[in-house]
Amino acid sequence: MVQMRFNRGWPRRGFALLWDAEVLAELTAPKAVLSLRQFFAQVDAWPAEDLPAANGDAMVVSGFEGCLDILNGHDAERWIETDLKDAILSFQDYYQGQAGLILWVPSGRTRISMKGSTEQYYWKHRGSGPEGLPIGRLLFSGAENEVERIMHTDDSNAEYDGKYWAGLHHPRIS
């Protein structure tokens, strides 16, 4: 297996949505993945020591999908734009862009889509219209054209013709 990424430093800087288990395993042990509750408990009290992933340079958080699944479309949008985005911005500000925040979204491959003509990203969500939640607008504040795809190349996986998205990365959201 050979892995290719457009930006090899993506885990240590910026914000990412990751859904490939092999890539996750390279970054951290499963026991080091924080729950969304643990993540929110650290807002404004971020750890000064090394972070638990990417050799001390990143934090991996799970639970994003579960939160979206229990919320209706309007509440999910509001939660992303306010609570989640404020926490992400707090993380970025504290580490001054020198650490990576990775949301582990195991079903991302089947739930995130991109409209090629506009480069807009959507999250398949019940009750959010035919396209789903405008996840790109909500998380990346309209800077979707700066989003990089995290690519995974696996010659043994014919289902994806050897190359597929493993996630999305943005260098710094605002």
N, C-alpha and C positions, 0 to 999 in steps of 0.2 A: 504494500500500500504506500502510495506517495501522496502527500498532501500539498496542495497549492493554495496560497491565499494571495490576494492582490496586495495586502498589507500584512506582512509577517508579524508586525508589532501590535496587531489589533488587540490581543488579550490584555496588554499592559497599558493601553490608553483608550479613552473614550467609552462608548456605550455599545453593548451588543445584545442581540437576541440570538440565542444559540439553541439548535435542536438536534445536533448530531452527537450521539453518545460516545463515539470514538474520539471526537475532538474534545469533548468534555473530560473524558478519562485522561487525556494528555495534559489537561490543565490542572486538575485537582482530584483528590480522592472524594468519593461520594459523601463521606462523613463531614467534609469541609464545606459542603454546599449549605448556605444559610436559608432558612425559611423566610418568607416575606415578613413575617412577624418579627424575627430576629433582625432583619434589615431595618425595618422601621424603628425598632428600639434603639438603633445606633445613630439615627439622624441627630445631628448636632452634638454627637459624642463619638465621632468616628475613631477607630483604633489608631493609635500613633505607631504601633509596631507593624511588622509585615502583615500583609493581607493573606488570607488562606489559599489563594490560587495563583497560578502563573508565577511560581517562584517568589511569592510575596508581593506581587504587583497587581493583583486583581481580586475581586470578590464575585462569587457566583451565588445567585439568589434564585430559589425556586418558589412557585406558588402563584405566579402571575396568571397562568391559565385558569386556575381554580377561582381566583377572584373575579376574573371576567365572566366565567361561566355562571356564577351565582347572581350576577348583576344584570338588570335589563340594559338595553342599549344606551339609553340616556344616562343612567347612573354609571355605567362603565366608562363612557366618554368623560363624564365629569370627574370620576375618580382618577383616570389617567392624567387629565389636564391639571388637576390640582394636587392631590396627595402624592401620587407616584412621581409626577414630574418635579414637584418641590423636593422630594427626597433625592432624586437623581441629581438635580442641580446642586443640592447641598453636598453630596458626595463629590461631584466634580469640583466645586469651589474649595472644599477642604483639601483635596489632594492636588489642586491646581493643575488638573489635567494630566497628572503623572501616575494615574492608576486606572485600571479598567473595571467597569461594572458590567457584569454579564448576567442577563436574565435567562435562566434555563427554561425553555419552552418545548418540551418533548414532542408536542403535536404540531409544532410550527411548520414543518414541511407540508402538512396537509391543510393548515389553517391560514397561512400567510400567502397572499398572492400579490402580484404586481401588475398594474395596468401599464403595458409597455408604451403606449403612446404618450402617457403623462408621467410615468415613473412614480405613480402613487401606489402606496402599499395599503393592503386591507387585511383585516383579521376576520375570518368567518365567525360570525356570532349570531345567535338566534335573535330575532327581533331588531336587527340593525340594517334592514334593507337587503337588496339582492347582492350587493358587493360586500357588505359587512361593515365593521368599524373602520374608519379611516385611520388606521394605526400610524401610518407615516405622518399624517398631519398632526395627530395628537402627540406623538413622541418626538418627532424631529422638527416640529414647528414650521413645516413647509420646506425644509431643506432636504427633501427626499433625494434630490439630485446629487447630494454628497454622500449618500448611503453606499457603502461598499458591500458586495456579497462576499461572504466567507465561503470559499469553494473547497470542496473535498473531492479528491480524485482517488478512485478505487477501481483498479482495472478488473478486479474479480466480481464486481457488482454490475452485471449486464442490465439490470432493471433501470439503472440511471445512466446507461451508456458510458460508464466510467467516470462521469463528472456530475456533481450536483451541488446545490446550495446546502451549506451546513448551518447558515445563519446570516444575519445582517449586522453590519457595524457602522457606527457613525463616530467620527473623530471627537466631536464635542457638540452636544445639543445645547440649545439656548431657549 
